[in-house]
Amino acid sequence: QVQLVESGGGLVQPGGSLTLSCAFSGRTFSSYAMGWFRQAPGKEREFVSAISRSAGNTKYAHSVQGRFTISRENIKNTVYLQMNSLKPEDTGVYYCNTASYWGQGTQVTVSS
């Protein structure tokens, strides 16, 4: 059973930065591609970014391209999402995902 635990969310001003972390346990981390999704109030959950098992390939939603960076440390069983130049529209609950597994989410609020 895979378990995912996100951390690092919070309140930040527009233009600020945050780094989210997702701790993976229960299986061999390096065997899983990982992703981040988010859900804004009243909206559907949407894809943000993904990274391959070896970190050789990454994908980003158009809305975050150039501002967010996904990375992973297989030795630490952790995937990260570095978020720069944050905008109010980045506000939402951010979820870590792999296969059919989801974390509990971490709240990110971008507001002045």
C-alpha positions as CSV (number, residue, x, y, z in Angstrom):
1,Q,0.0,0.0,0.0
2,V,1.5,3.3,-1.1
3,Q,1.2,6.3,1.2
4,L,1.7,9.9,0.2
5,V,2.1,12.8,2.6
6,E,2.3,16.3,1.3
7,S,3.8,19.3,3.2
8,G,5.0,22.8,2.6
9,G,1.8,24.7,1.8
10,G,1.0,28.0,3.3
11,L,0.1,31.6,2.7
12,V,2.3,33.6,0.4
13,Q,2.1,37.0,-1.3
14,P,1.8,37.3,-5.1
15,G,5.2,36.9,-6.7
16,G,6.4,34.8,-3.8
17,S,7.7,31.2,-3.7
18,L,6.9,28.0,-2.0
19,T,8.3,24.5,-2.2
20,L,6.0,21.5,-1.6
21,S,7.2,18.1,-0.6
22,C,5.6,14.7,-0.9
23,A,6.9,11.8,1.1
24,F,6.3,8.4,-0.4
25,S,6.2,5.1,1.6
26,G,5.0,1.5,1.2
27,R,6.6,0.5,-2.1
28,T,9.8,1.1,-4.1
29,F,9.7,4.8,-4.8
30,S,12.0,4.7,-7.8
31,S,9.5,2.4,-9.6
32,Y,6.8,5.1,-9.7
33,A,6.3,8.1,-11.8
34,M,5.0,11.0,-9.7
35,G,2.6,13.9,-10.2
36,W,1.2,17.0,-8.7
37,F,-2.4,18.1,-9.1
38,R,-4.4,21.0,-7.6
39,Q,-7.9,21.9,-6.9
40,A,-9.2,25.4,-6.6
41,P,-12.4,26.2,-4.7
42,G,-15.4,25.4,-6.9
43,K,-13.3,23.9,-9.6
44,E,-12.2,20.4,-10.9
45,R,-8.9,18.9,-9.8
46,E,-6.3,19.7,-12.5
47,F,-2.9,18.4,-13.6
48,V,0.0,20.6,-12.6
49,S,3.2,18.6,-13.2
50,A,4.7,15.1,-13.5
51,I,8.1,13.5,-13.4
52,S,9.3,10.1,-14.6
53,R,10.8,7.4,-12.4
54,S,14.3,8.4,-13.2
55,A,13.5,12.1,-13.3
56,G,14.6,12.1,-17.0
57,N,11.3,13.5,-18.2
58,T,9.0,16.1,-16.8
59,K,5.7,17.6,-17.8
60,Y,4.0,20.8,-16.8
61,A,0.6,22.4,-17.3
62,H,0.7,25.4,-19.6
63,S,-0.4,27.6,-16.7
64,V,2.7,26.8,-14.6
65,Q,5.3,26.3,-17.3
66,G,8.4,28.4,-16.6
67,R,7.3,29.1,-13.0
68,F,7.1,25.7,-11.3
69,T,9.8,23.0,-11.2
70,I,9.2,19.3,-10.3
71,S,12.0,17.2,-8.9
72,R,12.6,14.0,-7.0
73,E,15.2,12.5,-4.7
74,N,14.8,8.7,-5.0
75,I,17.2,8.2,-2.0
76,K,14.8,10.2,0.2
77,N,11.6,8.8,-1.3
78,T,10.4,12.4,-1.9
79,V,9.1,14.4,-4.8
80,Y,9.1,18.2,-4.7
81,L,7.3,21.1,-6.4
82,Q,9.2,24.4,-6.4
83,M,6.7,27.2,-7.1
84,N,8.0,30.6,-8.1
85,S,6.3,33.8,-9.2
86,L,3.1,32.7,-7.6
87,K,-0.2,34.2,-8.6
88,P,-3.6,34.4,-6.9
89,E,-4.9,31.8,-9.4
90,D,-2.4,29.3,-8.1
91,T,-4.4,29.1,-4.9
92,G,-5.8,25.7,-4.1
93,V,-5.2,22.4,-2.5
94,Y,-2.2,20.6,-4.0
95,Y,-2.2,16.9,-4.2
96,C,0.6,14.4,-4.8
97,N,-0.3,11.4,-7.0
98,T,1.0,8.2,-8.3
99,A,-1.0,5.4,-10.0
100,S,-4.3,5.3,-8.1
101,Y,-2.9,6.8,-4.9
102,W,-3.4,10.3,-3.6
103,G,-2.1,12.3,-0.6
104,Q,-4.4,14.3,1.7
105,G,-3.3,17.6,0.1
106,T,-1.7,20.7,1.3
107,Q,-3.3,24.2,1.0
108,V,-1.6,26.9,-1.0
109,T,-3.0,30.4,-0.7
110,V,-1.6,33.3,-2.8
111,S,-2.9,36.6,-1.5
112,S,-1.8,40.0,-0.5
